[in-house]
Amino acid sequence: MSEAVTATTAPDAPAGEVMLSLTDVHTYYGHIHALQGITIEVRAGEIVTLIGANGAGKTTTLKTISGILHPRQGAVTFEGKDVSKTPAHTLVRQGIGHAPEGRRIFSRLTVLENLQMGGFTRKQVEIDEDMDHVFELFPRLKERTTQRGGSLSGGEQQMLAIGRALMSRPRVLLLDEPSLGLSPILVQQIFAIIAEINARGTTILLVEQNALQALNVANRGYVLQTGQVVLSGPAHDLRENKVVRQAYLGEI
């Protein structure tokens, strides 16, 4: 991928300050060098997407941000503070929410209990308020509060995973493959909800195999390849880029 896209703010992107940034981040799995100098930034109010093939480093980037992994080199900065070595549970308290790939809900717990687990850092009165917010976004979950998570459909489990992450009232929400395995109709619903969450004030960093959907909802994007950023720019420019269209949008 030799064609570059200038990394500028899209015309309709919020003009917020940088909320989250990775600077020359190198992350390893044992001896495997998964992230090889990743540098990205997310501004307050934006939806930023990471696209790339399987194994490009997208999920590893989110895990590095949320504290599941820690970089050996480089810095992860959140709201002006270096959080590169901060434990994951502390980052939740500080305002980073993560809906992981594969949903990872608690299958034996009910919908209500899953959501309560997401609010473990909050006071009960706050949990009640945010529960109402989640049920407003996902009315189907309200109908299934006593149902075990493992018995939900794939779309409902994805709604639950996002809702659980929202229960911590994050200022930035990391979403990893929210449309994976869903029907086309449910994909449209999930992306509409992502746009609504953002419109209500939550900044979003989105990892998504469905590059077209991701670029349609995002303000800006980064293309990852073998642990490196190879393209970046406004989502509109990336949608029109010939290399992106051929590699990720299915055009010949």
N, C-alpha and C positions, 0 to 999 in steps of 0.2 A: 504494500500500500504506500505509494509514493506521493499521491495527491494530498495536499494539505488544505485544511479549511481554517481560516483565521478565527481564532477564538475570541469572538466579541459577543456582547450581550444582544440577544434577539430584541427586535423593536417592542414586542409586547411583554418582555420579561420584567419582573419587578426589579427595581433599582436598589435592592437592599445591600447591606454590608456583607462581607464574607462571613458566613456562619461556621462553615466547616471546610477544612483544607487538608490535603495530604501533600507533603513536599518531599520528593525523592525517596519514597517509601519502598523499602525492600523487606519482603516477608517470606519466610521459609516454612516448609513442612519438613522437618528434619534436615536432610541435605538438599531437598528440592527447592530451588530458587523460584518461588511462585510469582511474586511481584518484584519487578526489576526496575525500580526507580519511578514509581507511579507519582505523578503530580496532577492533582485535580483540585477544584474549588467549587463550593456550593454557596450561593448567596441567599440571604434570608428571603423567603417567599417564593423561591424558584421550585420547579421540578427539573431535576437534572437526571439524565439517563446514562447508564453504562451499557453499551452493546458490544457484542463480540461472540465468537464461536465458543463451543464448550472447551473448557480448559484455558480460556484467555485470561482468567484471573478476576472475573467479576465478583463471584461469591467471596473469594479471598479478600477482595477489597472491602466488602461490607463487614466481614468478620474482623478485619483489622481495625476498622472504624469503631465497631461495637465492643471491642476489647476481648473477643473470643480468642483472637490471635494478637500478638504484639510484634511490631516490626523490629528487625535487628538494626536497621539503619533508617534515617529519615524521621519525619515528625508528622503526627496527626494532631491537628489543632482544632479545638471546638470553642467557639465564642472567645477567641483570643488566648486560650489556655492550652498548653501542650498536654494531651491526654494519651500519649503513645503507650504509657505503661499503666494506665488506670484500669482497675478491674472492671469487668463487664457490669456487675451489679451497681457499681458506683456511677457508671456512665448512664445507666437507666435513670438514676436519681437526678443526674445533671441535665437530662433532657434528650437523650438519644434512644429512640425506640427502634426495634428490629423485628420485622416479620420474616422469618427465615425461609429459605428454599425448602420445599417439602412440607410446609405448614407447621410441623412439629407441635401440634396441639397435644394436650393431655387426653388421650383417648378414653381413659376410664373415668375421667371427671365429666360432670355435666357442663353444658354451655355456660351456665351461671358461674360455676366454680372456675372454669378456664378464665373467664373475664376477671373474676376476683383475684386470681393469681397474677394477672397482668397488672393489677393495681396494688401489688404488695408494698410499694413505696408510699402509698397514699393514705390519708385519713379516711375513715368510713364515710363521712359526709361527702368527701370529694369523690369517693368510689361511686356513691349513689348518683351524683351529678353526671359523672362520665359514663356510667352505665346507660343512662337515659340518652346521652349523646350517641353512644354506639348503637343503641336500638333504633334511634332515628335514622342512622345511616343504613343499618341492616335490620329492617323489620322482621325478616325471616328468623333471625336469631332470637328475637323476643318471643316468637311462637314456639321456640324449642329450648327454653331455658332449662328445663329439667331433663333434656335428652343428653345422653352421653356423647361426647365429642366424636368418638370412634364410629358412631352410627350415622353421622351426618354424611350427606353427599359431598363430593369433591368441592363443589362451589361453596357449599355452606361451611366446610372446613376452612376454605380460604378466607371467607368472610370472618370466621371466628379468629383466625390467626391475625388478621389485620386489626380486628376489634380488640383483641388481647393486647396488641402493641399500643393501641391508642389509649388503653386504660392507664398507662403511665403518664399520659398527657405530654407526649414528646414535643420538643420544638423542631426536631428534625426526625423524620421517619424513614428508615431504611426498608425498602421492599425488594425481596428477592424472588423473582419469577412468579408474580402474583397470578398470571394467566395460565401457568403450566397445567396441562391436562384438562382444561375446561372447554366446554362447548363454545362455539362462536357467539351465541347469545349471551352466555355468562361472561365471556371475555369483554364484550361491550359493556355489560353492567359493571364489572370490576373497574374498568378504566374510567367510566363515568363517576364512580365513587371515589377513585383516586383524585380526579379533578376536583370533586366536591371537597374532599379533605384538604386539599391545597388551597382552595378558595376560602376555606374557613380559617386559614392562617398557618397551617403546618407546612414547613419546608420538606421536600421529598427528594431522596436519592433512590432512583429506580433501576433495578437490574431486570432485564427482560429479553427473552429470546425472540419475542415478536417485535422485531425492530420497527416495523411500520407503526404499530400501535404506540410503542414507546415514544417515537419521534413525533407522532401526532399530538401527544399530550404534554410533552416536555418543552421547556424553554431552551435548554441547551443539552448537548450530549458529548460523550467521549467514546471513542471506539478503541477497545482493548484487543491486543493480539500478543499472545505468549508473554503475558505479564508486563506489557508496556502500552502506553497510550500512543496510538499511531495517527489518530485524527481527533480533532475536537472543533467545536463551534456551535453556532445557533442551530437548533433542531431543523429549521427550514433549510438551511444550507446543507446540512448532512443528508436530508431527504433528497436533495437535488444532486448530490455528489455522485458521479458515475461509479466510482469504486464501491461506495456504500450500496448503491442501488443494485449492482451486480452481485456483491458478496452477501448482502443481508436482506435485500428486498425482493430477491427472486427474479431479477431481470437478467436477460441474456444480452 
